[in-house]
Amino acid sequence: MSEAHVAPRDVAAGDLDRTLTAIAEGLSAGRLVPYLGPGVFADAAVQPPMPVTPEQIAFELHKRAPAPGRIRTNMWSVAQFIEQRRHRKTLIAMMTEIFKTPTPPTPLHQKLAALPLPLIVDVWYDGAMRNALAGRTDWLEIQGITRALEISDVWYRTYDPSGAVAAADAAHAARTILYKPHGSVAPAQNYLVADSDYVEVVTEIDIQTPIPDCVKLIRESRGFVFVGCRFNDQMLRTYARQIIKRSRGPHYVLVENEPLTRNEEKFFDEIGASVVRADAQALAAQL
């Protein structure tokens, strides 16, 4: 008999302010790692000039290269269709066009950039967090890269604040690591977006090969705060599960008063995350 599904624990409304304060204190002290998704832009004063869901990216790609109806709402499948029919360089050019307008940082990005955070995980393709960190020189960015264009055994690449490629071992001396596991438009147009980009990654990620060593080290004594993230797709859950693997906790998930899918509930329960009914702006106000 299979185990009964247990919904994750929602923080009680009466404990919301206290929990947000505890999260803010944990971030300020470097005990918690922010894990940012595109939902951080949901309540931004100025709406971002880019898609903020995988479905919206699928729509934008489909406008540029019409895909079959059965896949046209699936970002990974539409991207794969374009790569196969129009070449990888065409897919990169389309993604770069979609994300070409610089995205201004939100108040949360700006508050996080001012903190001595050892690690920031950002899973969207925009450059807002990089832009927020621009006034500092003590950070490095690590991006996941596609294996489609690589002949060497490389899973990620390191960049300094100017956008130049840096040595991988330089990350250990950085005060803050910005980790973009799916790549980014800036500084070098790296995108893990097509099904083929994930074939080897998913094969290797369970043994942690694609995860940078510095990320593995930093997470050991810390918990994660998911902000602006939804986990409807198995790929997104797989990545999150492996990025936080062997971390100490506690973990929190900030979501507004929207219903969670059953898969999300199971995932949050599995990782022991407390569900906090608040948005990115509420957290920013506490920092």
Secondary structure by P-SEA (a helix, b strand, c coil): ccccccccccccccaaaaaaaaaaaaaaaccbbbbccccccccccccccccccaaaaaaaaaaaccccccccccaaaaaaaaaaaccaaaaaaaaaaaacccccccaaaaaaaaccccbbbbccccaaaaaaacccccbbbbbbbbccccccccccccccccccccccccccccccccccccccccccccccccccccccccccccccccccaaaaaaaccbbbbbcccccccaaaaaaaaaaaccccccbbbbbccccccaaaaaaaaaabbbbbcccaaaaaaac
